[in-house]
């Protein structure tokens, strides 16, 4: 199951992707709403992670679009250091749960 990561800070998006991919997850990451919309519209993503820097209006619009394209799980995230440990503790169990369901 593919995971889309939307975050405003490219370095943090990269850190999340590095951890997810190292742990065997199929993940893509973007920093703009437009990029996220284009990817969500493909219908290929089962999980969406939205970073803490994404504002309330953008967050609501992206969540609405995700629901339209049958994204199984939306995860609201705000990374804490160390990023890899946070991703493994907070995101990965939820992604696995969505993939199993």
Secondary structure, DSSP 4 states (H G I P E B T S, - for coil): -EEEEE-S-HHHHHHHHHHHHHTT-EEEEESSHHHHHHHHTTT-EEEEEE-TTS-HHHHHHHHHHHHHTT-SEEEE----SSHHHHIIIIIHHHHHHHHH-
